[in-house]
Each structure stands twice: as C-alpha cells, then as structure tokens.
Amino acid sequence: MKESRQSIQTLFHQHYRQMYRLATLLLHDDAESKDVVHDVFAQLLASPQKELREETAAAFLLTCVRNRCLNVIRSRKIQERVQRLYLLDVDSTIIPSDLLDEELKALSEGINLLTPPVCREIIELHFSDGLTFREIALRLGVSETTVYKHLRSALSQLRSHLKKE
C-alpha cells in the first residue's frame, strides 16, 4: 500500500504539469483543470490496481484527463441547455396572455388586410397546420419556389405594416 502511494506520488510529480496543461487547453478554466487532474489521482489512489508501467503511464494519465474534461464539457452543455429552457419557460410566463391575444389579433387582421387569399392560405397551412413548403406546394398544385415567394412577400408586407403601427 505504501509503495502504491509512493508510485502515485512519483507519477504526480512527473506528470502533473502536462496533465494540467491539457486540462486547461480543453476547459479554459484554471480551477476546473486543477480539479480534473486531482480527481484522476484521487481515483488512482482509491482504486486497487496494478502498477502503471513507466512507458504507458503518461499516455494513460493524459487519456484519463481528456476523458474527465470531456465529461465536464458535456455536463456544462447540459446545464446550459437546461438554463436556456428554464429562461424560455420564465419568459413565456412573464407576458400576460391578454397582450398575446391582442398581438395575435393584430397579426391576424394585418394578414387579412394586406395579403391576397393565396398568401393567407399559405401562411395558415405553414404556421397553423405546420406543413412544409413541399407539402403546401403539392396541396395547392404550385412549385415550392412559389410557396416560398408568397410566404416571403406576405411576411414582408406584414413586417412593414407592423413597423408603421
């Protein structure tokens, strides 16, 4: 046991800088990099294992650091996604539903006033029914480009109308 600790301590002194440098390159965070390297050595101390050969020790330790860093990065991404979803959820509850209803009513009136019937139908099929340009084109018997142009034209007219108000 004492020999194992001694060998891990020797590995620590020999490879710490290189391991820390790799962790810093991957994580861009000094404290997290130190934590990752220390976790690798803590795991070595905690797990009963065979001695590491000197030829493969560096590669093994660097691989452990890389894998730990990838786990940290994956964890960060998950936390960021959860945080974004939480913020979206909070944002949607802040706006009173009366204001949303008024805005939707104004948009609907603008669409009815400004766009020809074909554009209104394309807008309804795309946004209300969730159809793709291809599905709308097949349903109306026109090309996808025509669908796109009608939709772009209607949205452009609607934007300019809303900017005036």
QUIGI-V902597 format. One record per residue. N is the residue number from 0. RES is the residue in one small letter. PHI is phi in whole degrees, -180 to 180 (NA if undefined). OMEGA is omega in degrees with one decimal (* if undefined). Layout:
# QUIGI-V902597
N_RES_PHI_OMEGA + N_RES_PHI_OMEGA
This chain:
# QUIGI-V902597
0_m_NA_-179.5 + 1_k_-66_178.6 + 2_e_-66_179.2 + 3_s_-63_177.4 + 4_r_-62_-179.7 + 5_q_-64_179.9 + 6_s_-68_177.8 + 7_i_-68_177.2 + 8_q_-64_177.1 + 9_t_-64_177.2 + 10_l_-59_178.9 + 11_f_-58_-178.6 + 12_h_-67_-177.7 + 13_q_-77_-167.9 + 14_h_-117_-175.1 + 15_y_-57_-176.1 + 16_r_-59_-178.8 + 17_q_-64_179.2 + 18_m_-66_179.4 + 19_y_-64_179.4 + 20_r_-61_178.4 + 21_l_-62_-179.7 + 22_a_-63_179.3 + 23_t_-66_177.7 + 24_l_-63_-177.8 + 25_l_-81_-172.3 + 26_l_-101_-177.8 + 27_h_58_-179.4 + 28_d_-147_-175.0 + 29_d_-62_-176.0 + 30_a_-65_179.8 + 31_e_-65_178.8 + 32_s_-64_177.5 + 33_k_-62_178.9 + 34_d_-60_-178.9 + 35_v_-62_-179.1 + 36_v_-63_179.2 + 37_h_-65_177.2 + 38_d_-63_179.1 + 39_v_-62_-179.7 + 40_f_-70_176.7 + 41_a_-63_177.7 + 42_q_-64_177.3 + 43_l_-61_179.7 + 44_l_-67_-174.8 + 45_a_-78_-175.2 + 46_s_-99_176.1 + 47_p_-74_-177.0 + 48_q_-145_176.9 + 49_k_-78_177.8 + 50_e_-64_173.5 + 51_l_-82_175.8 + 52_r_-77_-175.7 + 53_e_-62_-179.0 + 54_e_-68_-175.6 + 55_t_-105_-175.5 + 56_a_-62_-177.8 + 57_a_-61_-179.8 + 58_a_-63_179.2 + 59_f_-62_-177.8 + 60_l_-66_178.9 + 61_l_-66_176.5 + 62_t_-65_177.1 + 63_c_-61_179.3 + 64_v_-64_179.9 + 65_r_-59_-178.9 + 66_n_-64_177.2 + 67_r_-63_179.1 + 68_c_-63_177.8 + 69_l_-62_175.9 + 70_n_-64_178.5 + 71_v_-64_-180.0 + 72_i_-63_178.5 + 73_r_-61_179.0 + 74_s_-64_177.2 + 75_r_-60_-177.8 + 76_k_-62_178.6 + 77_i_-64_179.4 + 78_q_-63_178.6 + 79_e_-63_178.8 + 80_r_-63_179.2 + 81_v_-62_-179.7 + 82_q_-64_178.5 + 83_r_-63_179.0 + 84_l_-64_177.8 + 85_y_-63_179.5 + 86_l_-64_177.2 + 87_l_-63_178.9 + 88_d_-64_179.5 + 89_v_-66_-179.5 + 90_d_-61_-177.0 + 91_s_-71_180.0 + 92_t_-86_-178.3 + 93_i_-74_-176.6 + 94_i_-78_178.4 + 95_p_-63_-176.8 + 96_s_-65_177.8 + 97_d_-62_179.1 + 98_l_-65_178.2 + 99_l_-64_178.5 + 100_d_-62_178.1 + 101_e_-64_179.5 + 102_e_-64_178.3 + 103_l_-63_178.3 + 104_k_-65_178.2 + 105_a_-64_177.4 + 106_l_-63_-179.7 + 107_s_-62_178.2 + 108_e_-64_178.4 + 109_g_-62_178.7 + 110_i_-64_-179.0 + 111_n_-67_-179.0 + 112_l_-76_-168.7 + 113_l_-95_-171.1 + 114_t_-111_175.0 + 115_p_-71_-176.2 + 116_p_-55_-179.2 + 117_v_-63_179.6 + 118_c_-64_178.7 + 119_r_-60_-179.6 + 120_e_-65_179.5 + 121_i_-65_178.5 + 122_i_-61_-179.1 + 123_e_-65_179.9 + 124_l_-65_-176.9 + 125_h_-76_-173.2 + 126_f_-88_-179.4 + 127_s_-84_-175.9 + 128_d_-90_176.8 + 129_g_75_-179.9 + 130_l_-80_176.8 + 131_t_-81_178.7 + 132_f_-60_-179.3 + 133_r_-64_-179.8 + 134_e_-65_178.0 + 135_i_-66_-179.9 + 136_a_-61_178.6 + 137_l_-65_-178.4 + 138_r_-67_-176.6 + 139_l_-92_179.7 + 140_g_74_177.1 + 141_v_-126_179.8 + 142_s_-82_177.1 + 143_e_-63_178.9 + 144_t_-63_178.0 + 145_t_-64_178.0 + 146_v_-60_-179.8 + 147_y_-60_-178.0 + 148_k_-64_178.0 + 149_h_-63_-179.6 + 150_l_-65_179.1 + 151_r_-63_179.3 + 152_s_-63_-179.2 + 153_a_-65_-180.0 + 154_l_-67_177.4 + 155_s_-65_177.8 + 156_q_-62_-179.7 + 157_l_-65_178.4 + 158_r_-60_-178.6 + 159_s_-65_177.3 + 160_h_-65_-179.5 + 161_l_-69_178.3 + 162_k_-68_178.7 + 163_k_-66_-179.6 + 164_e_-82_*
